[in-house]
Amino acid sequence: ATITVTASNGTDSISKTIAVTVAPEGSTAVKVEEITTSGNTETATLSGNFLTSGSTDGITVNGDTVTIHAKSSAAGITSSKVVIPQETAKALAEMTVIVEANTGSITLDSTLVGKIASAGSNVTLTLAKASVPSSALGSFHTAYSFSLTNAQGSSLAFGSGKATLAVSSANAAHAYLIENNARTERMPVSMSNGTATFTAIRSGLWALSANEYEIGGAGETPDQKPDQPGTN
């Protein structure tokens, strides 16, 4: 629908045209339906199939960015989950989605939100503090498990989508994806006031370190770097 407002004094006039998106009959606004806690895990469940402008329960919309407020009031939370029904994901498609949880902030780019919308079922986003990898892989002081899984518990492929994680950490320069007891990806980390920010390109265990190690290798001592001659 389009609304046009015109004001005139008889000789001059001004007008403003506003495009209005009308919610289909029976639609409900996207909102945080509930946030529950069990032990050290918080779970926020979304609902709704139509994204409104401004704010609804637990949702803030600012242009093309949607912020989901998924923090519970519980203390000692080490694992945060957000359950996104498919109809809700479709309403969020083409938006950048920021999830604010007790374990950190997760920004999903519009490409990754589109992948979630096309998953064909509910998707659960999880960010949890994890044990650091074995010292045989290097010197790590912080680790987080990050995942997007479908209703069957299988990981959702990111494609070209990306997730930016902002988590509490001591000083770090690199984030490593640890798979099959090896480092398979290395991403740069930016630090600010005890918060480490880096991009995750797929699900898995991401470990943070101040040191730089080669990808696909294992067993270096913590002070070895991939550019040093003779380092495997």
N, C-alpha and C positions, 0 to 999 in steps of 0.2 A: 504494500500500500504506500501511497505517496501523499503527504500533506503539504500543501502550499499555503503560506500565510502572507497576505499582502496588506500593507498600510499605505493610505494615500491622503494627501491634503487637498486634492482637487487638481493640482498641477504636477506634483512629483509623487512618486510611489517607490516603496522598497518592498522586496519580497524575500522570503526564505523558504526553500523546499527541503523537506525532511523525509528521507526514506524510512519506512517502518516495516520491520519484519514481523509478520503476524504468526503467532504460535498456532500450529494445527490444533483442531478440536481434540480434546482429550490428552494433550501433551502436558508434561510436568517439568518444572524447572530443575536443572542440574543442581544438586546440593550434596553436602555430606550428610548422609542419612543417619549415621551413628558412628561413634568411636568407642570401641570396647578395649578392655585390657585383660590379659591373662598372663600372670607371672610377669615377666619382663618384656612382653610383647604387646604392642598396641596395634589395633586394626581399625582402619577407617573404611567404611563402606559407602560408596557413592550411589546415587540414584538419579533418575530423571532422564529425559530425552530431548530437552530443549534448553539451549544456553541463552539466558537473559543477559541484558546489559547491567552494569552495576554490580550489586552483591545479592546473594542469597545465602542460606545457611552454610557457612564454611567455604563459600566460593566467592572470589572477587575477580571481576572481569575488567581489564584495562586495555582497551584496544584489542590487539591480537594476542594478548597474554592472559591466561587464566591461572589464578593462584588457588591451590587447594590447601586449606588449613587443616592438617591431619594430626596435629599434636594433641595428645591426651594430657590430662593434668596429673597423671601418675608419675611417681619418681622411679628412678632406676631402670628406665626403659633402654634396652639394648637392641631391640628389633622392632622395626616399623613396617606395617603392611598397608597397602591401599588396594581395595577390591574395586575394579572398574568394570561394570556391566557393559556388554557390547553396545547397547543402545545409548549409553552415556558416552562411551568412547566415540561413537559416530557423531554425537552432538559437539564433541570437543575437537573433531577433525579440523585440520588446517590452522589450529591454534598452537601456540607455545604454552606448555603446561608446566607450572612450577608447583612442586609438592613440598610443603613445609612440615617436617616431622621431627620428633625428638632426636632421632639419630642423625639428622642432617637435612639438607635441602637438595632436592632432585629437580633438575630442569630437563624436560623432554622436548626436543625440537619438534616442529610440526610434522616432519617426515616420520619420526618414530611414533607420534600420536596417530598418524595415519595407519602405520603398521598395526598398532593396537586395535584400531577401529575395524581393520579387516581380518582380525584373528578368528572370527567366527564364534567366539564364546567369551565368557568373562575372563579378564586378565588380572593377575595379582602382581603388583609391584612390591618388592621387598628390599629394604636396606637394613642390614644388621651388622653390628660389630662382630669381628671374628678373631680367632687366634692367628698370630703372625706365622708365616711359613717357617720351615726348618732353617736354621742358620746355615745349612749347607747351600741354600739358594742365595744367601746374602744377608745383609744386616737390615732388618725391617723393624719398625717400631709401632706401626699401626696397620690394621687390615679391616676391610669391610667386604661383606658379601652383598652383591647387588644382582637382582634378577627380575625378569619379567616372565611369568609363566601363565600358560593357558589353564583351562578348567581341568585338564588331565595332568597338570603338573609338568608339562614339557616346556622347555625354554622357547621363548619367542625370538625369532631371528630379527636383528635390528635392521638388516639391509644397510642402506646408507644413513639411517637414523642415528642420532647420538643422544646421550644423556650426560648432563654435566652434574657432577656430584660435589657438594660443598660439605665437608665433614671436619670434625675436630681432630687435630693431629699435632704432634710435635713437628719441628721443622723438617720439611720434605722437599725434594726436588723432582722426584719421579714416582709415578704409580705403575705397578707391574701387575698384569693379569697372570695369575698362577694356574696352570692347567697341567695335569699329569706330572706333577713334581718338576715343572720347568716354567721358566718365564716366557710367555708367548707374545705379550704386547708390552710396550713401554710408552707411557703418556707423560707429558710435562705437567708439573704441579706448580700452581701459584699459591703463595702463603700470605695470609693477612690476619693478624691478631689471633693466632692459634687455629685458624680455619684453612684447610687445604682444599683447593678447587682443581678438579681435573675432569677430563672427558672420558666416559666409558663407552666403548664401541660395541660391547656385548656383555652378556651376563657372565658372572663368575666371581672369583675371589680376587679382589684388588688390594695389593699390599703396597704401602708407601715407604720410601727410603730416601735418605739424603744422598745415597750413592748411585752411581750409574753403572748398570750391568748390561751385558749383551743380551739379546733376545734369543731364546732357544738354547741357552747354555745353563749349566749348573755347576756348582762346586767351586766357584772362585772364592777367594778370601775377600772380605768386605772392601778392601782398598783397591781392588783391581777394577779397571775400566775397560770397555770394549776397544778403545782406540790404542791401548798399550800393546806394543809388539809382543807376540807370543801368548796372548790371552786367548783361550779357546772360547 
